[in-house]
Amino acid sequence: MPFVDVNGIKINYEIYGSGPRLLFLHGIGADLKNPVGAANSPLPKHFAVLAYDPRGIGESGSSGEPYRIADLAEEAAGLAKALGWEHYHVFGASMGGMIAQELAIRYPSAVERLVLCVTNAGGANSAAPVVIDKLDQMSTLETLKLSDIRQDEAWAAANPEKVKHFEEQYQAKKRAMQADPVRAQGYANQMKAVLQHDTFDRLPRITCPTLVYGGLYDGSNPPEEIRRLAGQIPGARCEFAESGHGGWYFDPTVWEKIIGFYQEK
């Protein structure tokens, strides 16, 4: 299990595959053990993919202090630099996409090509519903609809077993979080950082080729938010998957477009 000291914090990382270098940024609460991550994506078949546990999550250390998305971008850049990566592609999904925005703004000479998936620019100009701090107060159906607006009352009535399975998984994750104070604090710090995220006015500073991907049925980052985000980045492309917030990960046509974008000359 390799570690690198980044700004005084031990960061657990892995590199999967070989080829052009690509930095992978997870969504909120996710670590290297998450099955929906870099290791199980098609990316390592084409790239050397660097993924890691952000501070306070997984096996990485933490100062315990609150931080901003910008601090997580500095952490990502510091890890890449410590490993001798001067230039690389960047992939960020959800919260990872927020980190990726800050990274591309702050280190334009390092980021070669950028992919932002199911994410937003935050701030007053955002169309994304700010509910991440209210998830514990939402019903199962409200949470399901936030992930995919097609999962409405009629869908729930027709799919009671899927609703039950989701509820069981959610409660299991909640119990695991409550049993691990360090993990709970790490997630809480990430949540606070997400709530403060705002890159909208600075997005025009991104100079690298950029692909922005959204889910047509994503209730947390709706299509109008994806278009607004892409519209702020000079020359950015905008694509949509027939999915909600997470279903795109399992769509091979999405990965084909993403990989093709990175491989363009």
C-alpha positions as CSV (number, residue, x, y, z in Angstrom):
1,M,0.0,0.0,0.0
2,P,2.0,3.1,-1.2
3,F,1.8,6.4,0.6
4,V,3.1,9.8,-0.3
5,D,3.4,12.8,2.1
6,V,1.5,15.7,0.6
7,N,1.5,18.9,2.6
8,G,2.0,17.0,5.8
9,I,-0.7,14.4,5.2
10,K,0.0,10.8,4.2
11,I,-2.0,10.0,1.0
12,N,-2.7,6.5,0.0
13,Y,-2.6,6.0,-3.8
14,E,-2.6,3.4,-6.5
15,I,-1.6,3.5,-10.2
16,Y,-3.5,1.2,-12.5
17,G,-2.6,0.3,-16.1
18,S,0.0,1.9,-18.3
19,G,0.1,4.6,-21.0
20,P,-0.5,8.3,-21.0
21,R,-1.0,9.7,-17.5
22,L,-4.5,10.3,-16.1
23,L,-5.4,11.6,-12.7
24,F,-8.8,10.2,-11.4
25,L,-10.8,12.1,-8.8
26,H,-13.5,10.3,-6.9
27,G,-16.9,11.5,-5.8
28,I,-17.8,12.4,-2.2
29,G,-17.1,9.6,0.4
30,A,-15.4,7.3,-2.2
31,D,-12.0,5.7,-1.7
32,L,-9.8,3.2,-3.6
33,K,-12.0,0.3,-2.3
34,N,-15.1,1.7,-3.9
35,P,-16.2,-0.6,-6.7
36,V,-17.4,2.3,-8.8
37,G,-14.0,3.8,-9.3
38,A,-10.8,4.0,-11.4
39,A,-9.8,0.3,-11.0
40,N,-13.0,-1.1,-12.4
41,S,-13.4,1.4,-15.2
42,P,-12.1,0.9,-18.8
43,L,-9.5,3.6,-18.3
44,P,-6.5,1.4,-17.1
45,K,-6.7,-0.4,-20.4
46,H,-5.6,2.8,-22.1
47,F,-3.8,4.9,-19.5
48,A,-1.7,4.9,-16.4
49,V,-4.4,5.9,-14.0
50,L,-3.5,7.6,-10.7
51,A,-6.2,7.4,-8.0
52,Y,-6.1,8.0,-4.3
53,D,-7.9,8.3,-1.0
54,P,-8.5,12.0,-0.3
55,R,-7.5,13.2,3.2
56,G,-9.6,11.8,5.9
57,I,-11.1,9.1,3.7
58,G,-10.0,5.5,3.3
59,E,-6.4,4.9,4.3
60,S,-5.2,8.5,3.9
61,G,-4.4,10.6,7.0
62,S,-6.0,13.9,8.0
63,S,-5.3,16.9,10.0
64,G,-8.9,16.8,11.1
65,E,-9.3,20.5,10.2
66,P,-12.0,21.8,7.8
67,Y,-10.9,22.5,4.2
68,R,-12.1,23.8,0.9
69,I,-12.4,22.1,-2.5
70,A,-9.4,24.3,-3.5
71,D,-7.4,22.5,-0.7
72,L,-8.3,19.2,-2.2
73,A,-7.1,20.4,-5.6
74,E,-3.8,21.4,-4.1
75,E,-3.6,17.9,-2.6
76,A,-4.2,16.3,-6.0
77,A,-1.6,18.5,-7.6
78,G,0.9,17.8,-4.8
79,L,0.4,14.1,-5.1
80,A,1.0,14.2,-8.9
81,K,4.1,16.3,-8.5
82,A,5.5,14.1,-5.8
83,L,5.2,11.1,-8.2
84,G,7.0,13.0,-10.9
85,W,3.9,13.7,-13.0
86,E,4.3,17.1,-14.6
87,H,1.6,16.8,-17.3
88,Y,-1.5,14.6,-17.2
89,H,-5.1,14.2,-18.2
90,V,-7.7,14.7,-15.4
91,F,-11.0,12.9,-14.9
92,G,-13.4,14.1,-12.1
93,A,-16.9,12.9,-11.3
94,S,-19.4,14.6,-8.9
95,M,-17.3,16.1,-6.1
96,G,-14.2,14.9,-8.1
97,G,-15.4,17.1,-10.9
98,M,-15.4,20.1,-8.5
99,I,-11.8,19.3,-7.5
100,A,-10.9,18.9,-11.2
101,Q,-12.3,22.4,-12.0
102,E,-10.1,24.0,-9.3
103,L,-7.1,21.9,-10.4
104,A,-7.4,23.0,-14.1
105,I,-7.9,26.7,-13.0
106,R,-4.9,26.6,-10.7
107,Y,-2.5,24.5,-12.8
108,P,-3.3,25.1,-16.4
109,S,0.2,24.0,-17.6
110,A,-0.2,20.6,-15.9
111,V,-3.7,19.5,-17.2
112,E,-3.6,18.3,-20.8
113,R,-7.3,17.3,-21.2
114,L,-10.1,17.5,-18.8
115,V,-13.3,15.5,-18.3
116,L,-16.0,16.7,-15.9
117,C,-18.8,14.2,-15.2
118,V,-22.2,14.9,-13.3
119,T,-20.8,17.9,-11.5
120,N,-21.5,21.6,-11.1
121,A,-19.8,25.0,-10.6
122,G,-21.6,25.8,-7.4
123,G,-22.3,29.3,-6.2
124,A,-25.3,31.5,-6.8
125,N,-25.3,30.7,-10.6
126,S,-25.8,27.0,-10.0
127,A,-29.0,25.2,-10.9
128,A,-28.0,22.2,-8.9
129,P,-30.1,21.7,-5.8
130,V,-28.1,22.2,-2.6
131,V,-29.3,19.3,-0.6
132,I,-26.2,17.3,0.3
133,D,-26.4,18.4,3.9
134,K,-30.1,17.3,4.0
135,L,-29.8,13.8,2.8
136,D,-30.3,12.3,6.2
137,Q,-33.7,14.1,6.5
138,M,-34.9,12.9,3.0
139,S,-37.1,10.0,2.5
140,T,-35.9,7.0,0.5
141,L,-38.0,8.0,-2.5
142,E,-36.7,11.6,-2.4
143,T,-33.1,10.3,-2.4
144,L,-33.8,8.0,-5.3
145,K,-35.4,10.8,-7.3
146,L,-32.4,13.0,-6.6
147,S,-30.2,10.3,-8.1
148,D,-32.5,9.7,-11.1
149,I,-35.7,11.6,-11.7
150,R,-37.3,8.6,-13.4
151,Q,-37.3,6.9,-10.0
152,D,-40.6,8.5,-9.0
153,E,-43.7,7.2,-7.1
154,A,-44.9,5.1,-10.0
155,W,-41.4,3.5,-10.5
156,A,-41.2,2.8,-6.7
157,A,-44.6,1.1,-6.8
158,A,-43.5,-1.1,-9.7
159,N,-40.1,-1.9,-8.2
160,P,-40.5,-2.5,-4.4
161,E,-37.6,-4.9,-4.2
162,K,-35.2,-2.3,-5.7
163,V,-36.5,0.3,-3.2
164,K,-36.0,-2.2,-0.4
165,H,-32.5,-3.1,-1.5
166,F,-31.5,0.6,-1.8
167,E,-32.9,1.3,1.7
168,E,-30.9,-1.7,3.2
169,Q,-27.7,-0.5,1.5
170,Y,-28.2,3.1,2.7
171,Q,-28.8,2.0,6.3
172,A,-25.8,-0.3,6.2
173,K,-23.6,2.6,5.0
174,K,-25.1,4.9,7.7
175,R,-24.3,2.3,10.4
176,A,-20.7,1.9,9.1
177,M,-20.3,5.7,9.2
178,Q,-21.6,6.0,12.7
179,A,-19.2,3.2,13.9
180,D,-16.2,5.0,12.5
181,P,-15.7,8.5,13.9
182,V,-12.7,9.2,11.6
183,R,-14.6,8.3,8.5
184,A,-17.6,10.2,9.7
185,Q,-15.5,13.3,10.2
186,G,-13.9,12.9,6.8
187,Y,-17.2,12.8,5.1
188,A,-18.5,15.8,7.1
189,N,-15.5,17.8,6.0
190,Q,-16.0,16.8,2.4
191,M,-19.7,17.8,2.6
192,K,-18.8,21.3,4.0
193,A,-16.3,21.8,1.2
194,V,-18.9,20.8,-1.4
195,L,-21.4,23.3,0.0
196,Q,-18.8,26.1,-0.3
197,H,-17.7,25.2,-3.8
198,D,-17.9,28.1,-6.4
199,T,-15.9,28.2,-9.6
200,F,-18.4,29.7,-11.9
201,D,-16.8,33.1,-12.5
202,R,-13.3,31.5,-12.8
203,L,-14.2,28.7,-15.2
204,P,-13.2,30.9,-18.3
205,R,-9.6,30.5,-17.0
206,I,-9.6,26.8,-18.0
207,T,-7.5,26.6,-21.2
208,C,-7.2,22.8,-21.8
209,P,-9.6,20.9,-24.1
210,T,-12.6,20.0,-21.9
211,L,-15.5,17.5,-22.1
212,V,-18.4,18.0,-19.8
213,Y,-20.7,15.0,-19.3
214,G,-24.1,14.9,-17.7
215,G,-27.0,12.5,-17.1
216,L,-30.2,13.4,-18.7
217,Y,-32.1,12.3,-15.6
218,D,-29.7,13.4,-12.9
219,G,-31.8,15.2,-10.2
220,S,-28.7,16.5,-8.4
221,N,-26.9,18.0,-11.4
222,P,-29.7,18.6,-14.0
223,P,-29.0,19.1,-17.7
224,E,-29.4,22.9,-17.4
225,E,-26.6,22.9,-14.9
226,I,-24.3,20.8,-17.1
227,R,-24.9,23.2,-20.0
228,R,-24.2,26.2,-17.8
229,L,-21.0,24.7,-16.6
230,A,-19.8,23.8,-20.1
231,G,-20.8,27.2,-21.4
232,Q,-18.4,28.9,-19.0
233,I,-15.4,26.9,-20.3
234,P,-14.0,28.2,-23.6
235,G,-14.5,25.6,-26.3
236,A,-15.9,22.9,-24.0
237,R,-17.9,20.1,-25.4
238,C,-21.1,19.0,-23.7
239,E,-22.5,15.4,-23.9
240,F,-25.3,13.6,-22.1
241,A,-25.9,10.0,-21.1
242,E,-29.3,8.3,-20.8
243,S,-28.7,8.0,-17.1
244,G,-29.1,9.6,-13.7
245,H,-26.3,10.6,-11.4
246,G,-24.4,7.3,-11.4
247,G,-25.7,5.1,-14.3
248,W,-23.3,6.6,-16.8
249,Y,-20.5,4.6,-15.2
250,F,-22.0,1.4,-16.5
251,D,-22.6,2.7,-20.0
252,P,-19.7,1.5,-22.4
253,T,-20.7,4.2,-25.0
254,V,-19.9,6.9,-22.4
255,W,-16.5,5.5,-21.8
256,E,-15.8,5.1,-25.5
257,K,-16.5,8.9,-26.0
258,I,-14.4,9.8,-22.9
259,I,-11.4,7.6,-24.0
260,G,-11.7,8.9,-27.5
261,F,-11.7,12.5,-26.3
262,Y,-8.5,11.8,-24.3
263,Q,-6.8,10.2,-27.3
264,E,-7.5,13.0,-29.7
265,K,-4.4,14.8,-31.0
